[in-house]
Amino acid sequence: MKKFVEKLFGIDKIRAEAERSIAIAAEAANTANLATEAAERATEAEELAKLTEKDRATRRKEPWVGVLNTHVNKDNVRNGFFELDWNEPFVVKLKQEGYGFDGDKEEEIVDRWFRELCANVVVDGDFGGPVNTGVIDIKTVKKNN
């Protein structure tokens, strides 16, 4: 009986139209949400693109170190220094690796690491002259047939 009354007065059509309108509104709201999220991602990507490599790494809480400049003495090319920059996660990583402790200055911790790095380059690259690494004794073994 209820359906008959609804059909008689056109309420069923009004209800169907209202349900279609609700579905269209929900779809529009979903589309608007997706567009807003895409705009936010684009804005974030634009902001990230403006950041330096160091700032991007810092934002991601990743260790970062870089050489800003290399200074060489014009009168004596054997003298010079590197100008380094780093972020806090890099110092934390160095502390975890045993290069420093709480209370040490960041510069001292990074310097310890850099000195060891340079020393390893010298040893690995044989830049300091011959390095005595021992002798390998190879003997020919004859098989008894």
C-alpha positions, 0 to 999 in steps of 0.5 A: 500500500505504501508503494502505491501511495508513493507512486500515486503522488510521485514520491517514488520519482522524487525519492529516485531523483534525490538518490541520484542527486546524492550519488552525484554529490558524493562523486563530486565530493570525491573528485574534489578530494582527489583534486585537493590531494593532487594539488597538495602533492604538487605544492609539496613537490614544488617546495621540495624542488626548491630545497637544496640537496642537504635540506631534502635529506634533512627533511627525510632525516637522512645523513648527508655530507657534501664538499662545498669547496676545495681551497688550494694554496696558489703558492704551494699546491700541496697545501689546501683544505676542503670546506665541508657541510653536513646535516644533523643525521650525518653527525648522529650516524658518525656517533653511531659508528664511533667517531664521536660522543655526546658533548663533542663538537660536530666539527671534531666528529666530522674531522675525525671521520674525514681524516680517516676517509682521507687516510683510507684513500691514500692507503687504498690508492697507494698514493703514499708510496709502496705499502708493505702488505706482506708476501704471498708464498706460492709453491708448486705442488706436484701430483704423484701419479 
